[in-house]
Amino acid sequence: MNELRETLKGMRPTRLPDPEYDAPPTHEDLMLRVATGDEGAFEELYEAVSAQVFGLIRRIIRDEAQSEEVTQEVFVEAWQQATRFDPARGKAISWILTLAHRRAVDRVRASQASRDRDLRQGIKEFQETYDDVEEGVVLRDESHRVLVALERLSQAQRDAIRLAYFGGYTHHEVAVMLKIPVGTAKTRIRDGMTKLRDLMGVA
């Protein structure tokens, strides 16, 4: 009997590795587990893709502290919205980077809007200080003409010009933030500035 057991034992097939069992989880696997509230999967996913997410955000926002803040916001959103991820529609990293891009652009636009408000307030305060001075009158008139002329441009041209000239972004960065080709960004800026000069009567 013992000999039979040994013979049968020797006939057992060697277990081959099961790729589905032994392979490390993919980003898609981790996202599906995150959707069930698996915190361990979330930590693993964060370690795997956070550097890539931060890199994208950093290229758009440029400010490191704000980029770190937005990166955290992206992962909070990924955790909260994980049930919306569908692996049949794309990769997990693409889904997360889409969240990152949208939040980064929203942050830039919010910052630009704040800078525009600060600029208008600064002009207003400067004008009030020099209301009785001839130079103040000239400045008030010129700044008003610029604001009026900007409003007569198309929304697309205004957005591109504000990012390039008020925000200090390059043509490539403007293109990324507006989700348009670089050539289109250059055209909007060039055509917008040409129209702005025409509206203000600048040769």
Secondary structure, DSSP 8 states (H G I E B T S, - for coil): -HHHHHHHHHHS------HHHHS---HHHHHHHHTTT-HHHHHHHHHHHHHHHHHHHHHHH--HHHHHHHHHHHHHHHHHTGGG--GGGS-HHHHHHHHHHHHHHHHHHHHHHHHHHHHHHHHHHHHHHTTTSHHHHHHHHHHHHHHHHHHTS-HHHHHHHIIIIIS---HHHHHHHHTS-HHHHHHHHHHHHHHHHHHHT--
